[in-house]
Structure formats: structure tokens, C-alpha cells
Amino acid sequence: MTLLTALEGKEYIIKDIDTDDEELNAFLFSLGCYSGEPITVVSRRRGSCVVSIKDGRYNIDRQLADAIVV
């Protein structure tokens, strides 16, 4: 399942980042978004997701949310 189908408020463990784009992988890694890390979908707004990773909250678009497998 990806973050697009994840339930709001439930903590998940990131299993994989499903993308061939190295720049996107580097960006997600800089946010602390990599395999084994917990992630929570805080809310959804207009096709994007607000997620909580470690001590930060980030707004990610549909493309990023679809690349994160939980």
C-alpha cells in the first residue's frame, strides 16, 4: 500500500521508496523518509498529504505519496 491509501492518524513503517528518480530519492532521504522509518499521514488536502516524519511535518504531493510504500 502507498501513502495515498493509508489511513489518517495511523503510524506506518516505510517499506520502500518506489521511484527511479535519484533526485526524488535524495530529497525524500533528506527529509528522513527511508526504509524502516515510521511515518504518519496527518491529513489530506486537495490531492496532497501532510505527513509526520521524525520531528517534522511535511506537505507532499500525490507523486511523492504514491512513491512511498508502507
C-alpha positions in Angstrom: 0.0 0.0 0.0 1.2 3.6 -0.6 0.6 6.7 1.4 -2.3 7.6 -1.0 -4.3 4.8 0.5 -3.0 5.0 4.1 -5.4 6.0 6.9 -5.0 9.4 8.5 -3.6 9.3 12.1 -2.2 5.8 11.8 1.5 5.2 12.1 3.1 3.1 9.3 6.6 1.8 8.7 8.1 2.8 5.3 8.9 -0.4 3.4 10.3 1.1 0.1 10.6 4.2 -2.0 9.3 3.1 -5.4 10.9 5.5 -7.9 13.7 5.6 -10.4 14.3 9.3 -9.9 17.5 9.8 -8.0 16.8 13.4 -7.2 13.4 12.4 -5.7 15.1 9.7 -3.7 17.7 12.2 -2.4 15.0 14.7 -1.5 13.0 12.1 0.5 16.1 10.8 2.2 16.9 14.4 3.3 13.5 14.6 5.0 14.3 11.3 6.9 12.0 9.3 4.7 13.6 5.9 4.0 13.0 2.2 4.6 12.4 1.3 8.2 11.3 4.8 9.4 7.9 5.4 10.9 5.6 7.8 9.0 2.1 9.1 9.8 -0.4 10.7 7.4 -1.7 13.7 9.4 -4.2 15.0 6.9 -5.1 15.2 3.2 -5.7 18.4 1.3 -6.5 18.9 -2.4 -4.6 15.8 -3.5 -1.6 16.2 -1.3 -0.8 14.7 2.1 0.6 16.2 5.3 2.9 13.6 6.8 4.8 13.4 10.1 8.3 12.0 9.8 10.5 12.1 12.9 10.0 15.5 14.4 8.8 17.3 11.3 5.6 17.7 9.3 5.8 18.0 5.5 3.3 18.5 2.8 3.9 16.1 -0.1 2.2 15.9 -3.4 0.4 12.9 -5.0 3.5 11.8 -6.9 5.6 11.6 -3.7 2.8 10.0 -1.7 2.4 7.3 -4.4 6.2 6.5 -4.4 6.2 5.8 -0.6 5.3 2.2 0.1 4.2 1.4 3.6 
